[in-house]
Amino acid sequence: MENEDFTEYYSEITDHPKYDERFDFWNLKAEADALTDTIDKIKFVTGRLYDIEQWELLNDNLLYDKRAKAYYEFSTRYYPNFKELCKTELKRYDKLLEIDKQLPPKELTKIQAIEAHDSHPYKWAMTDTDFLELFTALYQNECIERKDAAKLTRIELLEYFQGLFGLVIKDLEGKLTRATNRIEKTPFLNDLSSAFEIYAEQKEKKLKKRK
Protein backbone atom coordinates (compact mmCIF):
# COMPACT_ATOMS: atom_id res chain seq x y z
CA MET A 1 0.00 0.00 0.00
CA GLU A 2 1.33 3.43 -0.94
CA ASN A 3 1.95 6.11 1.70
CA GLU A 4 -1.06 8.13 0.47
CA ASP A 5 -3.30 5.09 0.95
CA PHE A 6 -1.98 4.62 4.49
CA THR A 7 -2.63 8.26 5.30
CA GLU A 8 -6.17 8.09 3.94
CA TYR A 9 -6.87 4.85 5.85
CA TYR A 10 -5.59 6.03 9.22
CA SER A 11 -7.12 9.48 8.89
CA GLU A 12 -10.48 7.73 9.18
CA ILE A 13 -9.65 6.70 12.78
CA THR A 14 -11.06 9.46 14.97
CA ASP A 15 -11.76 7.77 18.33
CA HIS A 16 -8.99 8.11 20.85
CA PRO A 17 -7.98 4.60 22.00
CA LYS A 18 -7.94 3.84 25.70
CA TYR A 19 -4.65 3.89 27.56
CA ASP A 20 -3.22 0.37 27.76
CA GLU A 21 -1.07 -0.32 30.85
CA ARG A 22 0.73 -3.14 29.04
CA PHE A 23 2.75 -0.48 27.25
CA ASP A 24 3.85 1.42 30.34
CA PHE A 25 7.54 0.57 30.39
CA TRP A 26 7.87 0.51 34.18
CA ASN A 27 4.91 -1.86 34.46
CA LEU A 28 6.55 -4.08 31.86
CA LYS A 29 9.92 -3.94 33.64
CA ALA A 30 8.33 -4.93 36.95
CA GLU A 31 6.67 -7.94 35.28
CA ALA A 32 9.91 -8.92 33.56
CA ASP A 33 11.95 -8.57 36.77
CA ALA A 34 9.56 -10.96 38.49
CA LEU A 35 10.64 -13.70 36.06
CA THR A 36 13.62 -15.73 37.20
CA ASP A 37 15.00 -16.95 33.88
CA THR A 38 16.69 -14.54 31.45
CA ILE A 39 15.33 -16.38 28.42
CA ASP A 40 11.81 -16.00 29.82
CA LYS A 41 12.46 -12.26 30.24
CA ILE A 42 13.57 -12.00 26.60
CA LYS A 43 10.47 -13.84 25.40
CA PHE A 44 8.22 -11.65 27.53
CA VAL A 45 9.64 -8.30 26.36
CA THR A 46 9.81 -9.46 22.73
CA GLY A 47 6.16 -10.48 22.89
CA ARG A 48 5.19 -7.09 24.27
CA LEU A 49 6.98 -5.36 21.39
CA TYR A 50 4.86 -7.30 18.92
CA ASP A 51 1.78 -6.46 21.00
CA ILE A 52 2.31 -2.72 20.66
CA GLU A 53 2.91 -3.03 16.92
CA GLN A 54 -0.42 -4.84 16.56
CA TRP A 55 -2.08 -2.26 18.81
CA GLU A 56 -0.80 0.53 16.57
CA LEU A 57 -2.13 -1.15 13.43
CA LEU A 58 -5.56 -1.63 14.99
CA ASN A 59 -5.99 1.58 16.99
CA ASP A 60 -3.58 4.31 15.95
CA ASN A 61 -3.23 7.05 13.35
CA LEU A 62 -0.22 6.84 11.07
CA LEU A 63 1.07 10.39 10.54
CA TYR A 64 4.09 12.02 8.91
CA ASP A 65 6.30 14.80 10.22
CA LYS A 66 7.82 17.63 8.16
CA ARG A 67 10.60 15.32 7.00
CA ALA A 68 8.04 12.76 5.78
CA LYS A 69 9.03 10.43 8.60
CA ALA A 70 6.15 8.15 9.63
CA TYR A 71 5.03 7.91 13.25
CA TYR A 72 1.98 6.73 15.16
CA GLU A 73 0.03 9.51 16.85
CA PHE A 74 -1.29 7.88 20.01
CA SER A 75 1.53 5.48 20.83
CA THR A 76 3.97 8.40 20.52
CA ARG A 77 1.80 10.44 22.88
CA TYR A 78 0.80 7.70 25.34
CA TYR A 79 3.93 5.53 25.41
CA PRO A 80 6.92 7.74 24.49
CA ASN A 81 10.10 5.77 23.79
CA PHE A 82 8.44 2.47 24.79
CA LYS A 83 9.90 0.52 21.88
CA GLU A 84 13.36 2.01 22.34
CA LEU A 85 13.33 1.24 26.08
CA CYS A 86 12.26 -2.35 25.39
CA LYS A 87 15.06 -2.79 22.86
CA THR A 88 17.55 -1.44 25.40
CA GLU A 89 16.23 -3.92 27.95
CA LEU A 90 16.69 -6.75 25.45
CA LYS A 91 20.30 -5.63 24.92
CA ARG A 92 20.78 -5.85 28.69
CA TYR A 93 19.55 -9.46 28.73
CA ASP A 94 21.77 -10.37 25.79
CA LYS A 95 24.77 -8.90 27.61
CA LEU A 96 23.95 -10.80 30.79
CA LEU A 97 23.69 -14.05 28.84
CA GLU A 98 27.03 -13.30 27.20
CA ILE A 99 28.62 -12.71 30.63
CA ASP A 100 27.14 -15.94 31.97
CA LYS A 101 28.72 -17.88 29.11
CA GLN A 102 32.14 -16.49 30.05
CA LEU A 103 31.86 -17.50 33.72
CA PRO A 104 33.37 -20.80 34.88
CA PRO A 105 30.90 -23.68 35.29
CA LYS A 106 29.00 -23.47 38.55
CA GLU A 107 29.13 -26.20 41.12
CA LEU A 108 26.12 -28.43 41.51
CA THR A 109 23.22 -26.53 43.02
CA LYS A 110 21.72 -27.78 46.28
CA ILE A 111 18.80 -29.23 44.32
CA GLN A 112 21.07 -31.13 41.95
CA ALA A 113 23.17 -32.43 44.83
CA ILE A 114 20.09 -33.74 46.61
CA GLU A 115 18.81 -35.37 43.43
CA ALA A 116 22.22 -36.96 42.81
CA HIS A 117 22.65 -38.40 46.29
CA ASP A 118 19.01 -38.63 47.40
CA SER A 119 20.25 -38.39 50.98
CA HIS A 120 18.04 -35.64 52.42
CA PRO A 121 15.77 -37.03 55.15
CA TYR A 122 12.87 -34.60 54.58
CA LYS A 123 10.48 -33.85 51.74
CA TRP A 124 7.68 -31.36 51.12
CA ALA A 125 4.38 -33.25 51.52
CA MET A 126 1.99 -30.59 50.19
CA THR A 127 1.53 -29.18 46.67
CA ASP A 128 3.90 -26.86 44.80
CA THR A 129 1.28 -24.12 45.01
CA ASP A 130 1.06 -24.55 48.80
CA PHE A 131 4.81 -24.20 49.01
CA LEU A 132 4.83 -21.08 46.82
CA GLU A 133 2.06 -19.54 48.91
CA LEU A 134 4.09 -20.02 52.10
CA PHE A 135 7.40 -19.08 50.48
CA THR A 136 6.04 -15.88 48.93
CA ALA A 137 4.53 -14.76 52.23
CA LEU A 138 7.84 -15.33 54.03
CA TYR A 139 9.81 -13.49 51.35
CA GLN A 140 7.40 -10.55 51.01
CA ASN A 141 7.32 -10.13 54.79
CA GLU A 142 11.14 -10.21 54.95
CA CYS A 143 11.03 -12.96 57.58
CA ILE A 144 14.44 -14.30 56.53
CA GLU A 145 17.66 -12.32 56.14
CA ARG A 146 21.23 -13.08 55.16
CA LYS A 147 23.71 -13.13 58.04
CA ASP A 148 26.14 -10.97 56.06
CA ALA A 149 23.42 -8.29 55.68
CA ALA A 150 23.56 -8.54 51.87
CA LYS A 151 20.27 -8.27 49.98
CA LEU A 152 18.49 -11.61 49.84
CA THR A 153 17.03 -12.22 46.39
CA ARG A 154 13.89 -14.20 45.78
CA ILE A 155 15.66 -16.74 43.55
CA GLU A 156 18.40 -17.27 46.17
CA LEU A 157 15.88 -18.01 48.90
CA LEU A 158 13.78 -20.14 46.57
CA GLU A 159 16.78 -22.29 45.60
CA TYR A 160 17.64 -22.74 49.28
CA PHE A 161 14.17 -23.99 50.18
CA GLN A 162 13.94 -26.18 47.11
CA GLY A 163 17.27 -27.68 48.06
CA LEU A 164 16.13 -28.17 51.64
CA PHE A 165 13.15 -30.25 50.58
CA GLY A 166 14.47 -31.69 47.31
CA LEU A 167 11.89 -29.74 45.31
CA VAL A 168 12.09 -28.90 41.61
CA ILE A 169 9.18 -26.61 40.81
CA LYS A 170 8.34 -26.42 37.11
CA ASP A 171 6.40 -23.49 35.59
CA LEU A 172 7.13 -21.39 38.66
CA GLU A 173 5.71 -18.10 37.36
CA GLY A 174 2.66 -19.81 35.87
CA LYS A 175 1.79 -21.43 39.20
CA LEU A 176 2.31 -18.14 41.04
CA THR A 177 0.07 -16.32 38.58
CA ARG A 178 -2.69 -18.91 38.92
CA ALA A 179 -2.38 -18.76 42.71
CA THR A 180 -2.73 -14.97 42.81
CA ASN A 181 -5.77 -15.14 40.51
CA ARG A 182 -7.70 -17.43 42.86
CA ILE A 183 -10.80 -16.08 44.61
CA GLU A 184 -9.42 -17.33 47.92
CA LYS A 185 -5.85 -16.05 47.84
CA THR A 186 -4.33 -17.94 50.79
CA PRO A 187 -6.09 -21.30 51.41
CA PHE A 188 -2.90 -22.98 52.61
CA LEU A 189 -1.95 -20.15 54.98
CA ASN A 190 -5.53 -20.16 56.29
CA ASP A 191 -5.22 -23.90 56.99
CA LEU A 192 -1.95 -23.29 58.85
CA SER A 193 -3.60 -20.58 60.94
CA SER A 194 -6.48 -22.92 61.80
CA ALA A 195 -4.03 -25.72 62.69
CA PHE A 196 -2.21 -23.44 65.15
CA GLU A 197 -5.48 -22.30 66.71
CA ILE A 198 -6.52 -25.94 67.23
CA TYR A 199 -3.12 -26.69 68.76
CA ALA A 200 -3.44 -23.71 71.10
CA GLU A 201 -6.94 -24.77 72.18
CA GLN A 202 -5.81 -28.36 72.84
CA LYS A 203 -2.81 -27.13 74.82
CA GLU A 204 -5.05 -24.87 76.90
CA LYS A 205 -7.40 -27.78 77.66
CA LYS A 206 -4.50 -29.97 78.78
CA LEU A 207 -3.24 -27.24 81.09
CA LYS A 208 -6.69 -26.85 82.66
CA LYS A 209 -6.92 -30.62 83.30
CA ARG A 210 -3.61 -30.56 85.18
CA LYS A 211 -4.86 -27.90 87.56
C-alpha positions in Angstrom: 0.0 0.0 0.0 1.3 3.4 -0.9 1.9 6.1 1.7 -1.1 8.1 0.5 -3.3 5.1 0.9 -2.0 4.6 4.5 -2.6 8.3 5.3 -6.2 8.1 3.9 -6.9 4.9 5.8 -5.6 6.0 9.2 -7.1 9.5 8.9 -10.5 7.7 9.2 -9.6 6.7 12.8 -11.1 9.5 15.0 -11.8 7.8 18.3 -9.0 8.1 20.9 -8.0 4.6 22.0 -7.9 3.8 25.7 -4.6 3.9 27.6 -3.2 0.4 27.8 -1.1 -0.3 30.8 0.7 -3.1 29.0 2.8 -0.5 27.3 3.8 1.4 30.3 7.5 0.6 30.4 7.9 0.5 34.2 4.9 -1.9 34.5 6.6 -4.1 31.9 9.9 -3.9 33.6 8.3 -4.9 37.0 6.7 -7.9 35.3 9.9 -8.9 33.6 12.0 -8.6 36.8 9.6 -11.0 38.5 10.6 -13.7 36.1 13.6 -15.7 37.2 15.0 -16.9 33.9 16.7 -14.5 31.4 15.3 -16.4 28.4 11.8 -16.0 29.8 12.5 -12.3 30.2 13.6 -12.0 26.6 10.5 -13.8 25.4 8.2 -11.7 27.5 9.6 -8.3 26.4 9.8 -9.5 22.7 6.2 -10.5 22.9 5.2 -7.1 24.3 7.0 -5.4 21.4 4.9 -7.3 18.9 1.8 -6.5 21.0 2.3 -2.7 20.7 2.9 -3.0 16.9 -0.4 -4.8 16.6 -2.1 -2.3 18.8 -0.8 0.5 16.6 -2.1 -1.1 13.4 -5.6 -1.6 15.0 -6.0 1.6 17.0 -3.6 4.3 15.9 -3.2 7.0 13.3 -0.2 6.8 11.1 1.1 10.4 10.5 4.1 12.0 8.9 6.3 14.8 10.2 7.8 17.6 8.2 10.6 15.3 7.0 8.0 12.8 5.8 9.0 10.4 8.6 6.1 8.2 9.6 5.0 7.9 13.3 2.0 6.7 15.2 0.0 9.5 16.8 -1.3 7.9 20.0 1.5 5.5 20.8 4.0 8.4 20.5 1.8 10.4 22.9 0.8 7.7 25.3 3.9 5.5 25.4 6.9 7.7 24.5 10.1 5.8 23.8 8.4 2.5 24.8 9.9 0.5 21.9 13.4 2.0 22.3 13.3 1.2 26.1 12.3 -2.4 25.4 15.1 -2.8 22.9 17.5 -1.4 25.4 16.2 -3.9 27.9 16.7 -6.8 25.4 20.3 -5.6 24.9 20.8 -5.9 28.7 19.5 -9.5 28.7 21.8 -10.4 25.8 24.8 -8.9 27.6 23.9 -10.8 30.8 23.7 -14.1 28.8 27.0 -13.3 27.2 28.6 -12.7 30.6 27.1 -15.9 32.0 28.7 -17.9 29.1 32.1 -16.5 30.1 31.9 -17.5 33.7 33.4 -20.8 34.9 30.9 -23.7 35.3 29.0 -23.5 38.5 29.1 -26.2 41.1 26.1 -28.4 41.5 23.2 -26.5 43.0 21.7 -27.8 46.3 18.8 -29.2 44.3 21.1 -31.1 42.0 23.2 -32.4 44.8 20.1 -33.7 46.6 18.8 -35.4 43.4 22.2 -37.0 42.8 22.7 -38.4 46.3 19.0 -38.6 47.4 20.3 -38.4 51.0 18.0 -35.6 52.4 15.8 -37.0 55.2 12.9 -34.6 54.6 10.5 -33.9 51.7 7.7 -31.4 51.1 4.4 -33.2 51.5 2.0 -30.6 50.2 1.5 -29.2 46.7 3.9 -26.9 44.8 1.3 -24.1 45.0 1.1 -24.6 48.8 4.8 -24.2 49.0 4.8 -21.1 46.8 2.1 -19.5 48.9 4.1 -20.0 52.1 7.4 -19.1 50.5 6.0 -15.9 48.9 4.5 -14.8 52.2 7.8 -15.3 54.0 9.8 -13.5 51.4 7.4 -10.6 51.0 7.3 -10.1 54.8 11.1 -10.2 55.0 11.0 -13.0 57.6 14.4 -14.3 56.5 17.7 -12.3 56.1 21.2 -13.1 55.2 23.7 -13.1 58.0 26.1 -11.0 56.1 23.4 -8.3 55.7 23.6 -8.5 51.9 20.3 -8.3 50.0 18.5 -11.6 49.8 17.0 -12.2 46.4 13.9 -14.2 45.8 15.7 -16.7 43.5 18.4 -17.3 46.2 15.9 -18.0 48.9 13.8 -20.1 46.6 16.8 -22.3 45.6 17.6 -22.7 49.3 14.2 -24.0 50.2 13.9 -26.2 47.1 17.3 -27.7 48.1 16.1 -28.2 51.6 13.2 -30.2 50.6 14.5 -31.7 47.3 11.9 -29.7 45.3 12.1 -28.9 41.6 9.2 -26.6 40.8 8.3 -26.4 37.1 6.4 -23.5 35.6 7.1 -21.4 38.7 5.7 -18.1 37.4 2.7 -19.8 35.9 1.8 -21.4 39.2 2.3 -18.1 41.0 0.1 -16.3 38.6 -2.7 -18.9 38.9 -2.4 -18.8 42.7 -2.7 -15.0 42.8 -5.8 -15.1 40.5 -7.7 -17.4 42.9 -10.8 -16.1 44.6 -9.4 -17.3 47.9 -5.9 -16.0 47.8 -4.3 -17.9 50.8 -6.1 -21.3 51.4 -2.9 -23.0 52.6 -1.9 -20.2 55.0 -5.5 -20.2 56.3 -5.2 -23.9 57.0 -2.0 -23.3 58.9 -3.6 -20.6 60.9 -6.5 -22.9 61.8 -4.0 -25.7 62.7 -2.2 -23.4 65.1 -5.5 -22.3 66.7 -6.5 -25.9 67.2 -3.1 -26.7 68.8 -3.4 -23.7 71.1 -6.9 -24.8 72.2 -5.8 -28.4 72.8 -2.8 -27.1 74.8 -5.1 -24.9 76.9 -7.4 -27.8 77.7 -4.5 -30.0 78.8 -3.2 -27.2 81.1 -6.7 -26.9 82.7 -6.9 -30.6 83.3 -3.6 -30.6 85.2 -4.9 -27.9 87.6 
